[in-house]
């Protein structure tokens, strides 16, 4: 699937929404399914302190972005970006205290057909497995992690790859995201996108915003063409 930056995305009108239907569901991880905020802030805080950087600016721009891209942006000239990124990743992998699932996330994942769900995260596979496990969430069979893409969010490559792996057109999928970079990636892929949690930033028109999944219900049926349809009620 190719990247169409001007792809039209059918809007989700927050003022009137009751049900949204899709054939596949794509989730970000950190901040979307898993609350790992404390650990993320610890690790980037130590990075900022080491180099005398503005931690507020790092946190403002790094959420939802691959760690290597953030290191490349903020580390002093001459830094071994690959080595430092690996070091930060190792720090994140051994810190799991306080990781929890967002309210309603476990129930939502259990209610969805397993072959219609994908995880699309800026974390690598090792960290994704650790955090999903720490939060008590089952890893979807389809997962597009950092090492499987050449361009991280906000580029849509990850979401396009996930839709392709699930065998659906992007227009028939639904993305759940919490960060501006991820929301931009979902929309750039031509996928209807729902924003989750408090860190979304200003939202484009047509992006529904939910605090969590506690009020979301799901039904699955078959439409007139014989294709499976997953309906979300918000």
Secondary structure, DSSP 8 states (H G I E B T S, - for coil): ----TT-------TTT--EEEESEEEE--BTTTEE-HHHHHHHHHHHHHHHT--HHHHHHHHTTS-HHHHHHHHS-TT--HHHHHHHHHHHHHT--TT-EE-TTHHHHHHHS-GGGEEEE-SS-HHHHHHHHHHTT----SEEE-GGG-SS-TTSTHHHHHHHHHHT--GGGEEEEE-SHHHHHHHHHTT-EEEEESS---S--TT-EEES-STT-EEEEEE-TTS-EEEEEE-
